[in-house]
Amino acid sequence: MKQGKNCCQAVIIAASEVYNIPLQTDIMAAASMFGGGMGSGCSCGALTGMIMASGVFEQYGSHPLGDKLPGELHDEFKNQFGATCCRVIKSRRGSLANIGNRACIELTSKAADLLIHEWEGILDAGGTATINNHTNVK
């Protein structure tokens, strides 16, 4: 987020860097529409970033939860932050925390940590990622 990306993009970038997974520009373009609770204050962009990144990661290794993973990520996010709605999360913070998106930066970082933890042991952090028989080595 400090580089001008929104919360959804920031989660995707952080997690993909940990696992050395290249991101196509169209993924980042799609993610640009999920910031600020999809522009309406609804689903937090950090949560949607977690789910989008998981969809990308599935190309590199199958998560044991399969199609149940989005629900699990949703529940983990809600347990950690008390809500999944951007507007609700922001309303629960003090006004100082909302200045300059400081609290959003912190939340996004924690969401990326949750995502990385969820994929730990499935994807090799800092190692080699293979997709469609193409190997990407750090």
N, C-alpha and C positions, 0 to 999 in steps of 0.2 A: 504494500500500500504506500510505502514511502517513496516508491518509484513511479507514482501516478497511476497505478493499477487499482482496480476496485477489490473488494473483499473476496469475491469469487475467484478472480484472476490470481490474486495473491496466494490463496491456498493451493491452487493448481500449480503455480510456478514453484512454490516452496517444496511441495511434495515431489514434483517431477525432478527437481534438482537433486533431492536426496537419493532418488532411485535411478538417476541418469536416464530419464525417459524423455526423449525429444517431444516437443509440443509443436503441432502444426499451427500456422497462423489462423486457420479457420476455427480451431478450438478456442483460441484466445478471443477471437471476434465474437463467437457465441457467448463466451463467458462475460464479455463486456456488457451484456444485457441483463446480468443477474445482480449487479451491484445495487446497494440501497434497497434491498428487499424487492428486487425486480422493478425498481423505480416506484413502487407503490407502498413500500414499507412492510410487505408481506414476508415470505420465506427469506431468512437471512442468507445473504450471498455467500458467506463462509460455509454454510451448510450445503448449499447447492454446489459450491466448489468441491467440497468433499465427495459428493456423489458423482459429479462430472469426472473428477480425477479418477475415481474408482472405476468408472466405465473405461477410461483410457488404460488404466492399470490391468484390467481384465485381459487385455491383449497380450500381456507379458506373463501373467500367472493367474491361475484360477483361484479365486478366494473361496474358502470352504463354505461360506454362507450363500454363495451364488446370488440369485435374485432376491434373497432376503437381506443382503448387505445394505441397501438403501434404508430399509426400516431400522436396522441396527444402528446405522450411523445417525439417523434421525433421533432415535431414543438416547443414544450416548450424548449427542449434542444438547438435547433438551435437559438431560440430567445434569450436565456440566453448566449450562447457562440459564436454565430455568424456563426457557421458551425457545421457539424456533422462528418466531416472527420478529423481524428487524425492529419494527416500531415498538413492540412490547419490550424487547431487550433494551432499547435506547431509553424508553420511558422509566425504566427501573434504575437508571444511573443518575448521578447528580449532573447538573448542567455543566460543571467544569470538565467532567469526563467526556462530554460530547464535543468540546472545543477541539478543533483540529483533528478529529477522529482518533484521538489517543486511545480511547476505550475500544474502538473498532480495530485498531492495529493490534492491541493486546488480545482481543477475542480471536482475530484472524490467526494470530500466531498459535494460540491454544488449539484452535480448530485444526490447523495443519499438524500439530503434534498428535492430536487424536487420530487423524487420518494415517499418519506415518505409523503410529502404534498399531492400528488395525491391520496394516499390511506387513508388519514386521514378521520376518520368517517366511513370507510368501514371495516377496521381492527382495533381492539382494542389494541392500543399500551400498552405494558406491561401487558396485561391481559391474556385471554385464547384464544387459537387458536384451532379450531376443524377441522379435516380433515378425511373424510371417517369414520365418527362416532368415531374417536379417538381424545381424548382431550389432549392437551398439555398445562399444567398450569405452569406459572412461579412461 
